[in-house]
C-alpha cells in the first residue's frame, strides 16, 4: 500500500507542477501571419534563384554554357547572347558584312546551325515556335545543331534520282 500511496502523491505533485506552468489567462493570441514571396521584374536576384539557368550545348563542342532565360526580353535577346557565346568577334564581323543587330534572330544567331530546345518531357523542339514566356517556363536545355543542307542528304542517299 505504501507503493500505491507514493504513486498517488507523485501524481498529485505532477498535477500541481503542471498547473503552475499554465500561462495566465489573457487576450487571445492571433496566429502568426505568413509572408508570401512575390516576384517582380525588379527582383532579378530572387527570380534567378527561383528559375534555374538553362544549359546551352553546341553539338561538336565539349564545353557547354548556362543562360538565365528570365533575364532576356525575348528570342532576339537570346539570339544575341548565343552569337556572342559561339561566334568569334573577328568571324562575326566578316560573316555579317554590315548586317544590322535588328535583323538578328534565332535562325541566324549561329551561322550554319539550328537552335532547338529540350522541354520538360525531353522532347527536342525548334526554338521560336512558342511565346517567349512559355518557352522560358518549359525549356530545360538549348541545343545548337548543325543545319543539314540538301546536298549533304543527296550525297548520303547516292547522289540523286538517277544514281545507277
DSSP file (Angstrom, degrees, kcal/mol; ACC not computed):
  #  RESIDUE AA STRUCTURE BP1 BP2  ACC     N-H-->O    O-->H-N    N-H-->O    O-->H-N    TCO  KAPPA ALPHA  PHI   PSI    X-CA   Y-CA   Z-CA
    1    1 A X     >        0   0    0      0, 0.0     4,-2.5     0, 0.0     5,-0.2   0.000 360.0 360.0 360.0 -31.9    0.0    0.0    0.0
    2    2 A X  H  >  +     0   0    0      1,-0.2     4,-2.0     2,-0.2     5,-0.1   0.853 360.0  54.6 -63.8 -30.0    2.8    2.3    0.6
    3    3 A X  H  > S+     0   0    0      2,-0.2     4,-2.0     1,-0.2    -1,-0.2   0.875 108.8  48.3 -67.6 -36.8    3.7    2.0   -3.1
    4    4 A X  H  > S+     0   0    0      2,-0.2     4,-1.9     1,-0.2    -2,-0.2   0.863 111.3  49.7 -70.3 -35.5    0.2    3.0   -4.0
    5    5 A X  H  X S+     0   0    0     -4,-2.5     4,-2.4     2,-0.2    -2,-0.2   0.875 109.7  51.8 -69.4 -36.1    0.3    5.9   -1.7
    6    6 A X  H  X S+     0   0    0     -4,-2.0     4,-2.2    -5,-0.2    -2,-0.2   0.904 110.6  47.4 -67.3 -40.4    3.6    7.0   -3.1
    7    7 A X  H  X S+     0   0    0     -4,-2.0     4,-2.4     2,-0.2    -1,-0.2   0.866 111.5  51.4 -70.1 -33.5    2.3    6.9   -6.7
    8    8 A X  H  X S+     0   0    0     -4,-1.9     4,-1.8     2,-0.2    -2,-0.2   0.911 112.2  45.5 -67.0 -41.2   -0.8    8.8   -5.6
    9    9 A X  H  X S+     0   0    0     -4,-2.4     4,-2.1     2,-0.2    -2,-0.2   0.859 112.0  52.9 -70.8 -32.4    1.3   11.5   -4.0
   10   10 A X  H  X S+     0   0    0     -4,-2.2     4,-2.0     2,-0.2    -2,-0.2   0.910 110.4  46.7 -67.6 -41.6    3.6   11.6   -7.1
   11   11 A X  H  X S+     0   0    0     -4,-2.4     4,-2.2     1,-0.2    -1,-0.2   0.853 110.6  53.9 -69.1 -31.7    0.7   12.1   -9.4
   12   12 A X  H  X S+     0   0    0     -4,-1.8     4,-1.9     2,-0.2    -2,-0.2   0.903 109.2  47.1 -66.3 -40.0   -0.6   14.8   -7.2
   13   13 A X  H  X S+     0   0    0     -4,-2.1     4,-2.3     2,-0.2    -2,-0.2   0.856 110.0  54.3 -69.7 -33.1    2.7   16.6   -7.3
   14   14 A X  H  X S+     0   0    0     -4,-2.0     4,-2.5     2,-0.2     5,-0.2   0.921 107.9  49.1 -64.3 -43.8    2.7   16.2  -11.1
   15   15 A X  H  X S+     0   0    0     -4,-2.2     4,-1.9     1,-0.2    -2,-0.2   0.898 112.4  47.9 -62.5 -40.3   -0.7   17.8  -11.3
   16   16 A X  H  X S+     0   0    0     -4,-1.9     4,-1.7     2,-0.2    -1,-0.2   0.898 110.6  52.6 -66.1 -39.3    0.4   20.7   -9.1
   17   17 A X  H  X S+     0   0    0     -4,-2.3     4,-0.8     1,-0.2    -2,-0.2   0.918 111.1  45.2 -64.0 -43.8    3.5   21.1  -11.2
   18   18 A X  H  X S+     0   0    0     -4,-2.5     4,-0.6     1,-0.2     3,-0.4   0.834 108.5  57.6 -70.7 -31.1    1.6   21.3  -14.5
   19   19 A X  H >< S+     0   0    0     -4,-1.9     3,-0.7     1,-0.2    -1,-0.2   0.869 102.8  54.2 -66.5 -34.3   -0.9   23.7  -13.0
   20   20 A X  H 3< S+     0   0    0     -4,-1.7    -1,-0.2     1,-0.2    -2,-0.2   0.779 105.6  53.9 -70.0 -25.1    1.9   26.1  -12.1
   21   21 A X  H 3< S+     0   0    0     -4,-0.8    -1,-0.2    -3,-0.4    -2,-0.2   0.554  79.1 110.4 -90.1  -7.7    3.2   26.1  -15.8
   22   22 A X  S << S-     0   0    0     -3,-0.7     3,-0.1    -4,-0.6    -3,-0.0  -0.432  76.6-109.0 -66.1 139.1   -0.1   27.1  -17.5
   23   23 A X        -     0   0    0      1,-0.1     2,-0.1    -2,-0.1    -1,-0.1  -0.322  35.9 -99.5 -68.7 152.9    0.0   30.6  -18.9
   24   24 A X        -     0   0    0      1,-0.1    -1,-0.1    -3,-0.1     2,-0.0  -0.463  46.7 -98.3 -68.8 141.2   -2.0   33.3  -17.2
   25   25 A X        +     0   0    0     -2,-0.1     2,-0.2    -3,-0.1    -1,-0.1  -0.355  63.0 141.5 -62.2 139.9   -5.3   33.9  -19.0
   26   26 A X        -     0   0    0     -3,-0.1     3,-0.1     1,-0.0     2,-0.0  -0.828  54.8 -37.3-157.3-167.1   -5.2   36.9  -21.2
   27   27 A X  S    S-     0   0    0     -2,-0.2    -1,-0.0     1,-0.1     2,-0.0  -0.378  74.5 -94.7 -65.4 145.8   -6.4   38.2  -24.6
   28   28 A X        -     0   0    0      1,-0.1     2,-0.3    -3,-0.0    -1,-0.1  -0.356  41.8-123.3 -63.3 139.4   -6.5   35.5  -27.3
   29   29 A X        -     0   0    0     -3,-0.1     2,-0.2     1,-0.0    -1,-0.1  -0.644  16.7-126.3 -88.0 141.0   -3.3   35.5  -29.4
   30   30 A X        -     0   0    0     -2,-0.3     3,-0.1     1,-0.1     2,-0.1  -0.597  31.0-108.0 -78.2 141.4   -3.5   35.9  -33.1
   31   31 A X        -     0   0    0     -2,-0.2    -1,-0.1     1,-0.1     2,-0.0  -0.427  47.6 -90.7 -65.8 148.8   -1.8   33.1  -35.2
   32   32 A X        -     0   0    0      1,-0.1     2,-0.3    -2,-0.1    -1,-0.1  -0.353  43.0-120.1 -63.7 139.2    1.4   34.4  -36.8
   33   33 A X        -     0   0    0     -3,-0.1     2,-0.4     1,-0.0    -1,-0.1  -0.585  21.7-131.4 -81.4 141.1    0.8   35.8  -40.3
   34   34 A X        -     0   0    0     -2,-0.3     2,-0.5     0, 0.0    -1,-0.0  -0.742  12.8-137.6 -92.7 138.9    2.7   34.2  -43.2
   35   35 A X        -     0   0    0     -2,-0.4     2,-0.4     2,-0.0     0, 0.0  -0.827  15.9-142.1 -95.6 132.2    4.5   36.3  -45.7
   36   36 A X        -     0   0    0     -2,-0.5     2,-0.6     1,-0.0     0, 0.0  -0.739  14.2-124.0 -94.0 140.6    4.1   35.3  -49.3
   37   37 A X        -     0   0    0     -2,-0.4     2,-0.4     2,-0.0    -1,-0.0  -0.737  30.8-173.1 -83.5 119.3    7.0   35.6  -51.7
   38   38 A X        -     0   0    0     -2,-0.6     2,-0.4     2,-0.0    -2,-0.0  -0.948   9.8-149.2-116.1 136.6    6.1   37.7  -54.7
   39   39 A X        +     0   0    0     -2,-0.4     2,-0.3     7,-0.1     5,-0.1  -0.839  18.3 173.4-105.3 139.6    8.4   38.1  -57.7
   40   40 A X    >   -     0   0    0     -2,-0.4     3,-1.1     3,-0.0     7,-0.2  -0.844  48.9 -98.3-132.7 173.4    8.6   41.2  -59.8
   41   41 A X  T 3  S+     0   0    0     -2,-0.3     3,-0.2     1,-0.3     6,-0.0   0.802 121.5  59.1 -62.8 -28.3   10.8   42.3  -62.6
   42   42 A X  T 3  S+     0   0    0      1,-0.2     2,-1.3     2,-0.1     3,-0.3   0.705  88.7  74.5 -76.2 -19.2   12.9   44.3  -60.1
   43   43 A X    <>  +     0   0    0     -3,-1.1     4,-2.7     1,-0.2    -1,-0.2  -0.425  55.1 149.5 -91.7  60.4   13.8   41.2  -58.1
   44   44 A X  H  > S+     0   0    0     -2,-1.3     4,-2.5     1,-0.2    -1,-0.2   0.889  70.2  50.1 -62.1 -41.7   16.3   39.8  -60.6
   45   45 A X  H  > S+     0   0    0     -3,-0.3     4,-1.2     2,-0.2    -1,-0.2   0.900 113.6  45.2 -66.6 -39.7   18.4   38.1  -58.0
   46   46 A X  H  > S+     0   0    0      2,-0.2     4,-1.3     1,-0.2     3,-0.3   0.927 114.5  48.5 -68.1 -43.9   15.4   36.4  -56.3
   47   47 A X  H  X S+     0   0    0     -4,-2.7     4,-3.2     1,-0.2    -2,-0.2   0.869 107.0  56.1 -64.8 -36.3   14.0   35.3  -59.7
   48   48 A X  H  < S+     0   0    0     -4,-2.5    -1,-0.2     1,-0.2    -2,-0.2   0.838 107.0  50.8 -64.8 -31.3   17.4   33.9  -60.8
   49   49 A X  H  < S+     0   0    0     -4,-1.2    -1,-0.2    -3,-0.3    -2,-0.2   0.793 115.1  42.5 -73.4 -27.8   17.3   31.8  -57.7
   50   50 A X  H  < S+     0   0    0     -4,-1.3     2,-0.7     1,-0.2    -2,-0.2   0.905 113.5  50.4 -85.8 -45.4   13.8   30.5  -58.5
   51   51 A X  S  < S-     0   0    0     -4,-3.2    -1,-0.2    -5,-0.1    19,-0.1  -0.850  88.2-139.4 -96.0 112.8   14.2   29.9  -62.2
   52   52 A X        -     0   0    0     -2,-0.7    17,-0.3     1,-0.1    -3,-0.1  -0.302  24.1 -98.0 -71.7 155.6   17.4   27.9  -62.8
   53   53 A X        -     0   0    0     15,-0.1     2,-0.4    -5,-0.1    15,-0.2  -0.328  35.8-123.1 -68.3 156.7   19.7   28.6  -65.7
   54   54 A X  E     -A   67   0A   0     13,-3.4    13,-2.6    87,-0.0     2,-0.3  -0.836  19.9-121.3-103.5 137.9   19.4   26.6  -68.9
   55   55 A X  E     -Ab  66 141A   0     85,-0.9    87,-3.1    -2,-0.4     2,-0.5  -0.621  21.9-155.3 -78.4 134.0   22.3   24.7  -70.3
   56   56 A X  E     -Ab  65 142A   0      9,-3.5     9,-2.4    -2,-0.3     2,-0.5  -0.959  12.1-173.1-113.4 123.1   23.3   25.6  -73.8
   57   57 A X  E     - b   0 143A   0     85,-2.9    87,-3.0    -2,-0.5     2,-0.7  -0.964  15.6-157.0-121.4 126.9   25.1   23.0  -75.8
   58   58 A X  E >   - b   0 144A   0      5,-0.5     3,-2.1    -2,-0.5    87,-0.2  -0.915  34.8-116.9 -98.5 116.4   26.7   23.4  -79.3
   59   59 A X  T 3  S+     0   0    0     85,-2.4     3,-0.1    -2,-0.7    84,-0.0  -0.248  99.6  29.3 -55.9 133.7   26.9   20.0  -80.9
   60   60 A X  T 3  S+     0   0    0      1,-0.3     2,-0.4    85,-0.0    -1,-0.3   0.280 101.2  97.0  98.5  -9.4   30.5   19.0  -81.5
   61   61 A X    <   -     0   0    0     -3,-2.1    -1,-0.3     1,-0.1    -3,-0.1  -0.889  61.8-150.3-113.2 146.1   31.9   21.0  -78.6
   62   62 A X  S    S+     0   0    0     -2,-0.4     2,-0.4    -3,-0.1    -1,-0.1   0.738  77.4  75.8 -83.3 -24.7   32.8   19.6  -75.2
   63   63 A X        -     0   0    0     -5,-0.1    -5,-0.5    -6,-0.0     2,-0.3  -0.735  62.3-168.7 -95.3 134.4   32.1   22.8  -73.2
   64   64 A X        -     0   0    0     -2,-0.4     2,-0.2    -7,-0.1    -7,-0.2  -0.797   7.7-144.5-116.2 163.9   28.6   24.0  -72.6
   65   65 A X  E     -A   56   0A   0     -9,-2.4    -9,-3.5    -2,-0.3     2,-0.4  -0.716   9.0-129.6-119.3 169.3   27.3   27.3  -71.2
   66   66 A X  E     -A   55   0A   0    -11,-0.3     2,-0.4    -2,-0.2   -11,-0.2  -0.971  19.2-170.6-123.9 141.6   24.5   28.4  -69.0
   67   67 A X  E     -A   54   0A   0    -13,-2.6   -13,-3.4    -2,-0.4     2,-0.9  -0.995  21.9-138.3-132.3 134.6   21.9   31.1  -69.7
   68   68 A X    >   -     0   0    0     -2,-0.4     3,-1.4   -15,-0.2     4,-0.2  -0.825  17.9-169.2 -89.3 103.3   19.3   32.6  -67.4
   69   69 A X  G >  S+     0   0    0     -2,-0.9     3,-1.8   -17,-0.3    -1,-0.2   0.823  80.9  65.1 -64.7 -31.3   16.3   32.9  -69.8
   70   70 A X  G 3  S+     0   0    0      1,-0.3    -1,-0.3   -19,-0.1   -22,-0.1   0.645  94.5  60.7 -69.6 -11.6   14.4   35.1  -67.3
   71   71 A X  G <  S+     0   0    0     -3,-1.4     2,-0.3   -23,-0.0    -1,-0.3   0.496  92.9  82.4 -89.3  -4.7   17.0   37.8  -67.8
   72   72 A X    <   -     0   0    0     -3,-1.8     3,-0.1    -4,-0.2     4,-0.0  -0.703  69.8-145.9-100.2 153.3   16.2   38.1  -71.5
   73   73 A X  S    S-     0   0    0     -2,-0.3     2,-0.3     1,-0.2    -1,-0.1   0.651  70.0 -43.8 -90.6 -17.1   13.4   40.0  -73.0
   74   74 A X  S  > S-     0   0    0      1,-0.1     4,-1.9    58,-0.1    -1,-0.2  -0.981  77.9 -54.9 174.6-169.8   12.7   37.7  -75.9
   75   75 A X  H  > S+     0   0    0     -2,-0.3     4,-2.7     1,-0.2     5,-0.2   0.839 125.0  57.0 -64.7 -34.4   14.1   35.5  -78.7
   76   76 A X  H  > S+     0   0    0      2,-0.2     4,-1.9     1,-0.2    -1,-0.2   0.904 107.3  48.4 -65.0 -40.3   16.1   38.4  -80.2
   77   77 A X  H  > S+     0   0    0      2,-0.2     4,-1.7     1,-0.2    -1,-0.2   0.907 112.5  48.5 -64.8 -41.7   17.9   39.0  -76.9
   78   78 A X  H  X S+     0   0    0     -4,-1.9     4,-2.6     1,-0.2    -2,-0.2   0.900 108.2  54.8 -64.0 -41.2   18.7   35.3  -76.6
   79   79 A X  H  X S+     0   0    0     -4,-2.7     4,-2.3     1,-0.2    -1,-0.2   0.896 106.7  51.3 -60.3 -40.7   20.0   35.2  -80.2
   80   80 A X  H  X S+     0   0    0     -4,-1.9     4,-2.1     2,-0.2    -1,-0.2   0.896 110.5  48.5 -63.1 -40.4   22.4   38.0  -79.5
   81   81 A X  H  X S+     0   0    0     -4,-1.7     4,-2.0     2,-0.2    -2,-0.2   0.912 110.9  49.9 -66.6 -42.3   23.7   36.1  -76.4
   82   82 A X  H  X S+     0   0    0     -4,-2.6     4,-2.4     1,-0.2     5,-0.3   0.893 110.0  51.4 -63.3 -39.0   24.2   32.9  -78.4
   83   83 A X  H  X S+     0   0    0     -4,-2.3     4,-2.2     1,-0.2    -1,-0.2   0.925 110.5  48.0 -63.6 -43.8   26.0   34.8  -81.1
   84   84 A X  H  < S+     0   0    0     -4,-2.1    -1,-0.2     1,-0.2    -2,-0.2   0.845 114.6  48.1 -65.5 -32.5   28.4   36.3  -78.6
   85   85 A X  H  < S+     0   0    0     -4,-2.0    -2,-0.2    -5,-0.1    -1,-0.2   0.917 126.1  20.7 -71.9 -43.7   28.9   32.9  -77.0
   86   86 A X  H  < S+     0   0    0     -4,-2.4     2,-0.5    -5,-0.1    -2,-0.2   0.547 108.1  71.6-112.9  -9.2   29.7   30.8  -80.1
   87   87 A X  S  < S-     0   0    0     -4,-2.2    -1,-0.1    -5,-0.3     5,-0.0  -0.947  79.7-123.9-114.5 123.3   30.7   33.1  -82.9
   88   88 A X     >  -     0   0    0     -2,-0.5     4,-2.7     1,-0.1     5,-0.1  -0.283  19.9-121.6 -62.5 147.6   34.2   34.7  -82.6
   89   89 A X  H  > S+     0   0    0      2,-0.2     4,-1.7     1,-0.2     5,-0.1   0.874 111.7  47.6 -61.4 -39.5   34.2   38.5  -82.8
   90   90 A X  H  > S+     0   0    0      2,-0.2     4,-1.7     1,-0.2    -1,-0.2   0.941 116.3  42.6 -68.8 -46.1   36.5   38.6  -85.9
   91   91 A X  H  > S+     0   0    0      1,-0.2     4,-2.7     2,-0.2     5,-0.3   0.855 109.2  62.1 -65.0 -33.6   34.5   36.0  -87.8
   92   92 A X  H  X S+     0   0    0     -4,-2.7     4,-1.8     1,-0.2     5,-0.2   0.915 105.8  43.6 -58.0 -46.9   31.3   37.8  -86.6
   93   93 A X  H  X S+     0   0    0     -4,-1.7     4,-1.7     1,-0.2     5,-0.3   0.885 115.5  48.1 -70.9 -37.5   32.2   41.0  -88.4
   94   94 A X  H  < S+     0   0    0     -4,-1.7    -2,-0.2     1,-0.2    -1,-0.2   0.907 114.3  44.8 -69.3 -41.4   33.4   39.2  -91.6
   95   95 A X  H  < S+     0   0    0     -4,-2.7    -1,-0.2     1,-0.2    -2,-0.2   0.852 114.4  47.5 -73.8 -34.3   30.3   36.9  -91.9
   96   96 A X  H  < S-     0   0    0     -4,-1.8     3,-0.3    -5,-0.3    -1,-0.2   0.909  79.4-168.9 -76.5 -40.7   27.7   39.6  -91.2
   97   97 A X  S  < S-     0   0    0     -4,-1.7    -3,-0.1     1,-0.2    -4,-0.1   0.896  78.7 -27.9  55.1  46.3   29.2   42.2  -93.6
   98   98 A X  S    S+     0   0    0     -5,-0.3    -1,-0.2     1,-0.3     2,-0.1   0.521  91.2 158.1  95.5   5.9   27.0   45.1  -92.3
   99   99 A X        -     0   0    0     -3,-0.3    -1,-0.3    -6,-0.2     2,-0.2  -0.443  41.4-122.4 -63.4 135.3   24.1   43.0  -91.1
  100  100 A X    >   -     0   0    0     -2,-0.1     3,-1.6     1,-0.1     4,-0.2  -0.507   8.5-125.2 -83.0 148.2   22.1   45.1  -88.5
  101  101 A X  G >  S+     0   0    0      1,-0.3     3,-1.3     2,-0.2    -1,-0.1   0.766 110.2  66.2 -62.0 -24.8   21.5   43.8  -85.0
  102  102 A X  G 3  S+     0   0    0      1,-0.2    -1,-0.3     3,-0.0    -3,-0.0   0.754  96.6  55.5 -68.1 -22.4   17.8   44.3  -85.5
  103  103 A X  G <  S+     0   0    0     -3,-1.6     2,-0.3     2,-0.0    -1,-0.2   0.484  84.1 111.9 -85.7  -3.5   17.9   41.6  -88.2
  104  104 A X    <   +     0   0    0     -3,-1.3     2,-0.3    -4,-0.2   -24,-0.1  -0.552  36.8 145.4 -76.5 129.3   19.4   39.1  -85.7
  105  105 A X    >   -     0   0    0     -2,-0.3     3,-1.0   -26,-0.1     4,-0.5  -0.856  64.7 -81.1-146.5-175.6   17.1   36.2  -84.7
  106  106 A X  G >  S+     0   0    0     -2,-0.3     3,-0.5     1,-0.2     4,-0.4   0.786 120.9  64.9 -64.4 -26.6   17.4   32.5  -83.8
  107  107 A X  G 3  S+     0   0    0      1,-0.2    -1,-0.2     2,-0.1     6,-0.2   0.821 118.4  23.1 -66.7 -30.5   17.6   31.5  -87.5
  108  108 A X  G <  S+     0   0    0     -3,-1.0     3,-0.3    -5,-0.1    -1,-0.2   0.169  90.2 106.1-122.0  18.8   20.9   33.3  -88.0
  109  109 A X  S <  S+     0   0    0     -3,-0.5     2,-0.5    -4,-0.5    -2,-0.1   0.937  96.5  21.1 -63.7 -47.3   22.3   33.5  -84.4
  110  110 A X  S >  S-     0   0    0     -4,-0.4     3,-1.8     3,-0.3    -1,-0.3  -0.943  98.3-123.5-122.2 106.0   24.9   30.9  -85.1
  111  111 A X  T 3  S+     0   0    0     -2,-0.5     3,-0.1    -3,-0.3    -3,-0.1  -0.184  92.4  14.4 -55.8 135.0   25.6   30.6  -88.8
  112  112 A X  T 3  S+     0   0    0      1,-0.3    35,-2.8    34,-0.1     2,-0.3   0.561 111.8  96.6  80.5   9.3   25.0   27.1  -90.3
  113  113 A X  E <   -C  146   0A   0     -3,-1.8     2,-0.4    33,-0.3    -3,-0.3  -0.905  63.2-138.4-131.8 157.9   23.2   25.9  -87.2
  114  114 A X  E     -C  145   0A   0     31,-3.5    31,-2.7    -2,-0.3     2,-0.6  -0.934  19.7-134.0-113.8 138.1   19.6   25.5  -85.9
  115  115 A X  E     +C  144   0A   0     -2,-0.4    12,-2.0    -9,-0.2     2,-0.3  -0.839  35.6 163.0 -96.4 120.3   18.6   26.4  -82.4
  116  116 A X  E     -CD 143 126A   0     27,-3.1    27,-2.4    -2,-0.6     2,-0.3  -0.782  19.7-149.8-126.2 171.2   16.4   23.8  -80.7
  117  117 A X  E     -CD 142 125A   0      8,-2.8     8,-2.9    25,-0.3     2,-0.5  -0.988  13.6-129.5-143.6 154.0   15.5   23.1  -77.1
  118  118 A X  E     -CD 141 124A   0     23,-3.0    22,-3.2    -2,-0.3    23,-1.3  -0.898  29.6-151.9-100.4 129.7   14.6   20.1  -74.9
  119  119 A X    >   -     0   0    0      4,-1.9     3,-2.0    -2,-0.5    20,-0.2  -0.178  38.9 -80.0 -90.7-171.9   11.4   20.6  -72.9
  120  120 A X  T 3  S+     0   0    0     18,-0.3    19,-0.1     1,-0.3    -1,-0.0   0.724 131.7  51.8 -63.8 -22.1   10.4   19.1  -69.6
  121  121 A X  T 3  S-     0   0    0      2,-0.1    -1,-0.3    17,-0.1     3,-0.1   0.234 118.6-110.1 -97.3  12.2    9.5   15.8  -71.3
  122  122 A X    <   +     0   0    0     -3,-2.0     2,-0.3     1,-0.2    -2,-0.1   0.707  68.3 148.4  64.3  24.2   12.9   15.6  -73.0
  123  123 A X        -     0   0    0      1,-0.0    -4,-1.9     0, 0.0     2,-0.6  -0.696  47.1-130.7 -83.9 141.5   11.3   16.3  -76.5
  124  124 A X  E     +D  118   0A   0     -2,-0.3     2,-0.3    -6,-0.2    -6,-0.2  -0.853  37.1 171.0 -95.9 118.6   13.6   18.1  -78.9
  125  125 A X  E     -D  117   0A   0     -8,-2.9    -8,-2.8    -2,-0.6     2,-0.4  -0.870  39.2 -97.2-128.6 157.0   11.7   21.0  -80.5
  126  126 A X  E >   -D  116   0A   0     -2,-0.3     3,-1.0   -10,-0.2   -10,-0.3  -0.603  42.5-123.5 -75.1 128.0   12.6   24.0  -82.7
  127  127 A X  T 3  S+     0   0    0    -12,-2.0   -12,-0.2    -2,-0.4    -1,-0.1  -0.465  90.4  42.6 -72.7 142.8   13.1   27.2  -80.6
  128  128 A X  T 3  S+     0   0    0     -2,-0.1    -1,-0.2     3,-0.1     4,-0.1   0.281  82.7  97.8 107.2  -8.2   11.0   30.2  -81.5
  129  129 A X  S <  S+     0   0    0     -3,-1.0     2,-0.2     2,-0.1    -2,-0.1   0.785  75.9  61.8 -82.4 -27.4    7.7   28.4  -82.0
  130  130 A X  S    S-     0   0    0      1,-0.1     2,-0.1     2,-0.1    -2,-0.1  -0.512  97.9 -91.5 -93.2 163.1    6.3   29.2  -78.5
  131  131 A X     >  -     0   0    0     -2,-0.2     4,-2.4     1,-0.1     3,-0.3  -0.451  46.2-110.0 -64.8 150.7    5.5   32.5  -76.9
  132  132 A X  H  > S+     0   0    0      1,-0.2     4,-2.5     2,-0.2     5,-0.2   0.892 115.7  50.5 -55.9 -47.7    8.6   33.7  -75.0
  133  133 A X  H  > S+     0   0    0      1,-0.2     4,-1.6     2,-0.2    -1,-0.2   0.872 111.9  48.1 -62.4 -37.3    7.1   33.3  -71.5
  134  134 A X  H  > S+     0   0    0     -3,-0.3     4,-1.9     2,-0.2    -1,-0.2   0.892 110.5  52.2 -68.4 -39.1    6.0   29.7  -72.3
  135  135 A X  H  X S+     0   0    0     -4,-2.4     4,-2.4     1,-0.2    -2,-0.2   0.922 108.5  50.0 -61.1 -45.4    9.5   28.9  -73.8
  136  136 A X  H  < S+     0   0    0     -4,-2.5    -1,-0.2     1,-0.2    -2,-0.2   0.871 111.7  50.2 -61.2 -37.2   11.1   30.2  -70.6
  137  137 A X  H  < S+     0   0    0     -4,-1.6    -1,-0.2    -5,-0.2    -2,-0.2   0.860 121.6  28.9 -71.0 -37.3    8.8   28.0  -68.5
  138  138 A X  H  < S+     0   0    0     -4,-1.9   -18,-0.3    -5,-0.1     2,-0.3   0.653  88.7 106.8-103.9 -17.1    9.4   24.7  -70.4
  139  139 A X     <  +     0   0    0     -4,-2.4   -20,-0.2    -5,-0.2     3,-0.1  -0.472  30.6 166.4 -71.4 127.9   12.9   24.9  -71.8
  140  140 A X        +     0   0    0    -22,-3.2   -85,-0.9     1,-0.4     2,-0.3   0.711  68.5   6.8-107.8 -33.6   15.3   22.7  -69.9
  141  141 A X  E     -bC  55 118A   0    -23,-1.3   -23,-3.0   -87,-0.2     2,-0.5  -0.987  62.8-141.6-151.8 140.6   18.3   22.7  -72.3
  142  142 A X  E     -bC  56 117A   0    -87,-3.1   -85,-2.9    -2,-0.3     2,-0.5  -0.917  18.9-166.9-105.6 129.4   19.1   24.6  -75.5
  143  143 A X  E     -bC  57 116A   0    -27,-2.4   -27,-3.1    -2,-0.5     2,-0.7  -0.966  11.4-155.0-118.5 131.0   20.9   22.6  -78.3
  144  144 A X  E     -bC  58 115A   0    -87,-3.0   -85,-2.4    -2,-0.5     2,-0.4  -0.919  22.4-171.7-106.2 111.7   22.5   24.2  -81.3
  145  145 A X  E     - C   0 114A   0    -31,-2.7   -31,-3.5    -2,-0.7     2,-0.0  -0.826  28.9-104.2-110.7 138.4   22.6   21.7  -84.0
  146  146 A X  E     - C   0 113A   0     -2,-0.4   -33,-0.3   -33,-0.3     2,-0.3  -0.363  40.5-118.6 -59.1 136.0   24.4   21.9  -87.4
  147  147 A X        -     0   0    0    -35,-2.8     2,-0.4     1,-0.0    -1,-0.1  -0.574  23.1-131.6 -76.8 138.0   21.9   22.6  -90.2
  148  148 A X        -     0   0    0     -2,-0.3     2,-0.2     4,-0.0    -1,-0.0  -0.752  19.1-149.0 -90.5 135.6   21.7   19.9  -92.8
  149  149 A X     >  -     0   0    0     -2,-0.4     4,-1.4     1,-0.1     3,-0.2  -0.626  23.3-115.2 -99.4 162.7   21.8   21.0  -96.4
  150  150 A X  H  > S+     0   0    0     -2,-0.2     4,-2.1     1,-0.2     5,-0.2   0.869 114.1  56.6 -63.3 -37.5   20.1   19.4  -99.4
  151  151 A X  H  > S+     0   0    0      1,-0.2     4,-1.9     2,-0.2    -1,-0.2   0.857 103.7  52.5 -67.0 -34.4   23.5   18.5 -101.0
  152  152 A X  H  > S+     0   0    0      2,-0.2     4,-1.5     1,-0.2    -1,-0.2   0.870 110.5  48.2 -70.0 -34.4   24.6   16.6  -97.9
  153  153 A X  H  X S+     0   0    0     -4,-1.4     4,-1.8     2,-0.2    -2,-0.2   0.886 109.8  52.5 -69.2 -39.0   21.5   14.5  -98.0
  154  154 A X  H  X>S+     0   0    0     -4,-2.1     5,-3.8     1,-0.2     4,-0.5   0.890 108.3  50.8 -65.2 -38.7   21.8   13.8 -101.7
  155  155 A X  H ><5S+     0   0    0     -4,-1.9     3,-0.7     1,-0.2    -1,-0.2   0.892 110.9  48.4 -65.9 -38.8   25.4   12.5 -101.2
  156  156 A X  H 3<5S+     0   0    0     -4,-1.5    -1,-0.2     1,-0.2    -2,-0.2   0.820 111.2  50.8 -69.9 -30.7   24.3   10.2  -98.4
  157  157 A X  H 3<5S-     0   0    0     -4,-1.8    -1,-0.2    -5,-0.1    -2,-0.2   0.450 131.3 -84.5 -89.7  -0.5   21.5    8.8 -100.5
  158  158 A X  T <<5S-     0   0    0     -3,-0.7    -3,-0.2    -4,-0.5    -2,-0.1   0.511  71.6 -69.8 111.3   6.4   23.5    8.1 -103.6
  159  159 A X  S   <S-     0   0    0     -5,-3.8     2,-0.3    -6,-0.2    -4,-0.2   0.472  92.2 -49.8  97.1   1.2   23.6   11.4 -105.4
  160  160 A X  S    S-     0   0    0     -6,-0.4     3,-0.4     1,-0.2     0, 0.0  -0.894  82.2 -42.8 136.6-164.4   20.1   11.8 -106.7
  161  161 A X  S    S+     0   0    0     -2,-0.3     2,-1.2     1,-0.2    -1,-0.2   0.927 126.2  45.9 -73.0 -46.5   17.3   10.1 -108.5
  162  162 A X        +     0   0    0     -3,-0.2     2,-0.3     1,-0.1    -1,-0.2  -0.596  67.5 145.5 -97.5  72.4   19.3    8.5 -111.3
  163  163 A X              0   0    0     -2,-1.2    -1,-0.1    -3,-0.4    -3,-0.1  -0.290 360.0 360.0-106.2  49.8   22.2    7.0 -109.3
  164  164 A X              0   0    0     -2,-0.3    -1,-0.2     0, 0.0    -2,-0.0   0.479 360.0 360.0 -71.6 360.0   22.8    3.9 -111.4
